[in-house]
Amino acid sequence: MSTPAKGNPASYFPAIEKKYGRPIQEWIDLVDASPLTKHMELVAWLKTEHGLGHGHANALVAHTLAGRK
């Protein structure tokens, strides 16, 4: 498997899984299930409700929203 390029949201995924102990798909499913739709609202929600750091929350939201297009 190739390593995602730095700066790519997916490049954060191994660290997110290691730090928070949940697979990335669970995080993506949480973001998809949220009634929130705006990028920064979702980032703030992941930070406050789930304890993610800003960079990790931002990467998950960016990746998830990009997949919706």
DSSP file (Angstrom, degrees, kcal/mol; ACC not computed):
  #  RESIDUE AA STRUCTURE BP1 BP2  ACC     N-H-->O    O-->H-N    N-H-->O    O-->H-N    TCO  KAPPA ALPHA  PHI   PSI    X-CA   Y-CA   Z-CA
    1    1 A M              0   0    0      0, 0.0     2,-0.2     0, 0.0     0, 0.0   0.000 360.0 360.0 360.0 136.2    0.0    0.0    0.0
    2    2 A S        -     0   0    0      1,-0.1     0, 0.0     0, 0.0     0, 0.0  -0.488 360.0-114.0 -82.9 154.1    1.4    3.4   -0.9
    3    3 A T        -     0   0    0     -2,-0.2     8,-0.1     1,-0.1     3,-0.1  -0.730  34.0-114.4 -86.2 130.1    1.7    6.2    1.7
    4    4 A P        -     0   0    0      0, 0.0     3,-0.1     0, 0.0    -1,-0.1  -0.300  39.0 -97.1 -61.8 148.1   -0.6    9.2    1.1
    5    5 A A    >   -     0   0    0      1,-0.1     3,-1.9     2,-0.1     6,-0.3  -0.354  45.4 -97.3 -64.1 143.4    1.2   12.4    0.3
    6    6 A K  T 3  S+     0   0    0      1,-0.3    -1,-0.1    -3,-0.1     4,-0.0  -0.344 113.1  34.1 -60.4 143.5    1.8   14.8    3.2
    7    7 A G  T 3  S+     0   0    0      1,-0.4    -1,-0.3    -3,-0.1    -2,-0.1   0.101  89.7 116.8  93.5 -22.0   -0.9   17.5    3.3
    8    8 A N  S X  S-     0   0    0     -3,-1.9     3,-2.2     1,-0.1     4,-0.4  -0.644  74.2-128.0 -75.4 132.4   -3.4   15.0    2.0
    9    9 A P  G >  S+     0   0    0      0, 0.0     3,-1.8     0, 0.0     4,-0.3   0.859 108.3  61.0 -51.3 -36.5   -6.1   14.5    4.7
   10   10 A A  G >  S+     0   0    0      1,-0.3     3,-1.3     2,-0.2    -4,-0.1   0.714  86.6  74.5 -65.7 -18.9   -5.7   10.7    4.4
   11   11 A S  G <  S+     0   0    0     -3,-2.2     4,-0.3    -6,-0.3    -1,-0.3   0.727  94.0  54.1 -65.9 -18.4   -2.0   11.1    5.5
   12   12 A Y  G <> S+     0   0    0     -3,-1.8     4,-2.2    -4,-0.4     3,-0.3   0.625  83.9  90.7 -85.2 -14.8   -3.4   11.8    9.0
   13   13 A F  H <> S+     0   0    0     -3,-1.3     4,-2.6    -4,-0.3     5,-0.3   0.858  81.8  50.9 -58.8 -44.3   -5.4    8.5    9.2
   14   14 A P  H  > S+     0   0    0      0, 0.0     4,-2.2     0, 0.0    -1,-0.2   0.921 113.7  46.3 -59.8 -40.8   -2.8    6.2   10.7
   15   15 A A  H  > S+     0   0    0     -3,-0.3     4,-2.7    -4,-0.3     5,-0.2   0.875 111.7  51.8 -67.7 -37.1   -2.2    8.7   13.5
   16   16 A I  H  X S+     0   0    0     -4,-2.2     4,-2.6     2,-0.2     6,-0.4   0.939 111.2  46.7 -64.5 -47.0   -5.9    9.2   14.1
   17   17 A E  H  X S+     0   0    0     -4,-2.6     4,-1.6     1,-0.2    -2,-0.2   0.911 115.6  46.3 -61.8 -42.0   -6.6    5.5   14.4
   18   18 A K  H  < S+     0   0    0     -4,-2.2    -2,-0.2    -5,-0.3    -1,-0.2   0.930 117.2  42.0 -66.6 -45.8   -3.6    5.0   16.7
   19   19 A K  H  < S+     0   0    0     -4,-2.7    -2,-0.2     1,-0.2    -1,-0.2   0.889 126.7  29.2 -71.8 -40.3   -4.4    8.0   19.0
   20   20 A Y  H  < S-     0   0    0     -4,-2.6    -1,-0.2    -5,-0.2    -2,-0.2   0.520  95.1-132.0-105.3  -6.3   -8.2    7.5   19.2
   21   21 A G     <  +     0   0    0     -4,-1.6    -4,-0.1    -5,-0.3    -3,-0.1   0.697  68.0 109.3  68.9  21.6   -8.5    3.8   18.8
   22   22 A R  S    S-     0   0    0     -6,-0.4    -1,-0.2    -5,-0.2    -2,-0.2  -0.975  72.6-107.6-128.5 143.5  -11.3    3.8   16.3
   23   23 A P    >>  -     0   0    0      0, 0.0     4,-1.2     0, 0.0     3,-0.9  -0.336  30.5-116.6 -66.0 151.9  -11.1    2.9   12.6
   24   24 A I  H 3> S+     0   0    0      1,-0.3     4,-2.6     2,-0.2     5,-0.2   0.861 112.8  63.0 -57.3 -38.6  -11.3    5.8   10.1
   25   25 A Q  H 3> S+     0   0    0      1,-0.2     4,-2.5     2,-0.2    -1,-0.3   0.852  99.4  54.8 -60.2 -33.0  -14.6    4.5    8.7
   26   26 A E  H <> S+     0   0    0     -3,-0.9     4,-2.1     2,-0.2    -1,-0.2   0.908 109.5  46.9 -64.5 -40.9  -16.2    4.9   12.1
   27   27 A W  H  X S+     0   0    0     -4,-1.2     4,-2.4    -3,-0.2    -2,-0.2   0.919 112.3  49.6 -65.8 -43.2  -15.2    8.6   12.1
   28   28 A I  H  X S+     0   0    0     -4,-2.6     4,-2.8     1,-0.2    -2,-0.2   0.917 110.4  50.8 -61.4 -43.2  -16.4    9.1    8.5
   29   29 A D  H  X S+     0   0    0     -4,-2.5     4,-2.0    -5,-0.2    -1,-0.2   0.887 109.1  51.7 -62.4 -39.0  -19.7    7.4    9.4
   30   30 A L  H  X S+     0   0    0     -4,-2.1     4,-1.0     2,-0.2    -2,-0.2   0.932 111.4  46.2 -62.5 -45.6  -20.1    9.8   12.4
   31   31 A V  H >< S+     0   0    0     -4,-2.4     3,-0.7     1,-0.2    -2,-0.2   0.926 113.1  49.9 -63.0 -44.0  -19.5   12.8   10.3
   32   32 A D  H 3< S+     0   0    0     -4,-2.8    -1,-0.2     1,-0.2    -2,-0.2   0.844 111.0  49.8 -63.3 -33.6  -21.9   11.5    7.6
   33   33 A A  H 3< S+     0   0    0     -4,-2.0    -1,-0.2    -5,-0.2    -2,-0.2   0.635  88.7 104.5 -81.2 -14.4  -24.6   10.9   10.3
   34   34 A S  S << S-     0   0    0     -4,-1.0     8,-0.0    -3,-0.7    -3,-0.0  -0.392  70.6-139.2 -68.4 142.5  -24.2   14.4   11.8
   35   35 A P  S    S+     0   0    0      0, 0.0    -1,-0.1     0, 0.0     2,-0.1   0.634  78.0  99.9 -74.3 -11.8  -27.0   16.9   11.0
   36   36 A L        +     0   0    0      1,-0.1    -2,-0.1    -5,-0.1     3,-0.0  -0.440  46.3 177.4 -73.2 148.7  -24.2   19.5   10.7
   37   37 A T        +     0   0    0     -2,-0.1     2,-0.3    28,-0.0    -1,-0.1   0.599  46.7  91.7-126.3 -21.6  -23.2   20.4    7.1
   38   38 A K  S  > S-     0   0    0      1,-0.1     4,-2.4     2,-0.0     5,-0.2  -0.592  73.7-126.7 -86.5 142.1  -20.6   23.1    7.3
   39   39 A H  H  > S+     0   0    0     -2,-0.3     4,-2.3     1,-0.2     5,-0.2   0.918 107.2  41.8 -50.1 -57.4  -16.9   22.2    7.5
   40   40 A M  H  > S+     0   0    0      1,-0.2     4,-2.4     2,-0.2    -1,-0.2   0.798 111.2  56.6 -70.3 -27.1  -16.0   24.3   10.6
   41   41 A E  H  > S+     0   0    0      2,-0.2     4,-2.1     1,-0.2    -1,-0.2   0.921 110.2  45.8 -64.6 -42.8  -19.2   23.2   12.4
   42   42 A L  H  X S+     0   0    0     -4,-2.4     4,-2.5     2,-0.2    -2,-0.2   0.897 111.7  51.2 -66.7 -40.7  -18.2   19.6   11.9
   43   43 A V  H  X S+     0   0    0     -4,-2.3     4,-2.1    -5,-0.2    -2,-0.2   0.948 111.6  47.3 -60.5 -48.7  -14.6   20.3   13.0
   44   44 A A  H  X S+     0   0    0     -4,-2.4     4,-2.8     1,-0.2     5,-0.3   0.887 111.2  52.4 -60.8 -39.5  -15.8   22.0   16.2
   45   45 A W  H  X>S+     0   0    0     -4,-2.1     4,-2.8     2,-0.2     5,-0.6   0.921 109.1  48.3 -63.8 -45.6  -18.3   19.2   16.9
   46   46 A L  H  X5S+     0   0    0     -4,-2.5     6,-1.7     1,-0.2     4,-1.1   0.880 114.3  48.1 -62.8 -36.7  -15.6   16.5   16.6
   47   47 A K  H  X5S+     0   0    0     -4,-2.1     4,-0.9     4,-0.2    -2,-0.2   0.939 120.8  33.5 -68.8 -47.6  -13.3   18.5   18.9
   48   48 A T  H  <5S+     0   0    0     -4,-2.8    -2,-0.2    -5,-0.2    -3,-0.2   0.904 128.1  34.0 -79.9 -41.6  -15.9   19.2   21.6
   49   49 A E  H  <5S+     0   0    0     -4,-2.8    -3,-0.2    -5,-0.3    -2,-0.1   0.768 133.0  25.1 -86.5 -25.9  -18.0   16.0   21.5
   50   50 A H  H  <<S-     0   0    0     -4,-1.1    -3,-0.2    -5,-0.6    -2,-0.2   0.411  98.0-120.6-123.7  -0.1  -15.3   13.5   20.6
   51   51 A G     <  +     0   0    0     -4,-0.9    -4,-0.2    -6,-0.2     2,-0.1   0.685  53.9 155.4  72.9  19.8  -12.0   15.0   21.9
   52   52 A L        -     0   0    0     -6,-1.7    -1,-0.2    -9,-0.1     2,-0.1  -0.476  44.5-113.8 -77.5 151.8  -10.2   15.2   18.6
   53   53 A G     >  -     0   0    0     -2,-0.1     4,-2.6     1,-0.1     5,-0.2  -0.383  32.8-104.9 -74.5 163.3   -7.4   17.7   18.0
   54   54 A H  H  > S+     0   0    0      1,-0.2     4,-2.9     2,-0.2     5,-0.2   0.920 117.5  48.0 -59.3 -48.5   -8.0   20.4   15.4
   55   55 A G  H  > S+     0   0    0      1,-0.2     4,-2.2     2,-0.2    -1,-0.2   0.899 114.1  46.4 -62.5 -41.3   -5.8   18.9   12.7
   56   56 A H  H  > S+     0   0    0      2,-0.2     4,-2.2     1,-0.2    -1,-0.2   0.927 114.6  46.7 -67.2 -44.7   -7.2   15.4   13.0
   57   57 A A  H  X S+     0   0    0     -4,-2.6     4,-2.5     1,-0.2     5,-0.2   0.923 112.7  50.7 -61.7 -44.2  -10.8   16.7   13.0
   58   58 A N  H  X S+     0   0    0     -4,-2.9     4,-2.7    -5,-0.2     5,-0.2   0.904 109.7  49.9 -60.8 -43.6  -10.1   18.9   10.0
   59   59 A A  H  X S+     0   0    0     -4,-2.2     4,-2.4    -5,-0.2     5,-0.2   0.919 111.7  48.1 -63.4 -44.2   -8.6   16.1    8.0
   60   60 A L  H  X S+     0   0    0     -4,-2.2     4,-2.5     2,-0.2    -2,-0.2   0.924 114.7  45.2 -62.8 -44.8  -11.5   13.8    8.7
   61   61 A V  H  X S+     0   0    0     -4,-2.5     4,-3.0     2,-0.2     5,-0.3   0.930 112.8  50.2 -66.7 -45.1  -14.1   16.5    7.7
   62   62 A A  H  X S+     0   0    0     -4,-2.7     4,-2.0    -5,-0.2    -2,-0.2   0.929 114.2  45.0 -58.8 -45.9  -12.2   17.5    4.6
   63   63 A H  H  X S+     0   0    0     -4,-2.4     4,-1.5    -5,-0.2    -1,-0.2   0.921 115.6  46.7 -64.2 -44.9  -11.9   13.9    3.5
   64   64 A T  H  X S+     0   0    0     -4,-2.5     4,-0.6    -5,-0.2    -2,-0.2   0.928 113.9  46.2 -66.5 -46.0  -15.5   13.1    4.2
   65   65 A L  H >X S+     0   0    0     -4,-3.0     3,-0.8     1,-0.2     4,-0.6   0.869 109.6  55.1 -66.2 -35.7  -16.9   16.2    2.6
   66   66 A A  H >< S+     0   0    0     -4,-2.0     3,-0.7    -5,-0.3    -1,-0.2   0.846 103.7  56.4 -64.7 -32.7  -14.8   15.7   -0.5
   67   67 A G  H 3< S+     0   0    0     -4,-1.5    -1,-0.2     1,-0.2    -2,-0.2   0.673  98.2  62.3 -72.2 -16.8  -16.2   12.2   -0.8
   68   68 A R  H <<        0   0    0     -3,-0.8    -1,-0.2    -4,-0.6    -2,-0.2   0.706 360.0 360.0 -79.6 -20.6  -19.7   13.6   -1.0
   69   69 A K    <<        0   0    0     -3,-0.7    -1,-0.2    -4,-0.6    -2,-0.1   0.470 360.0 360.0 -79.5 360.0  -19.1   15.6   -4.2
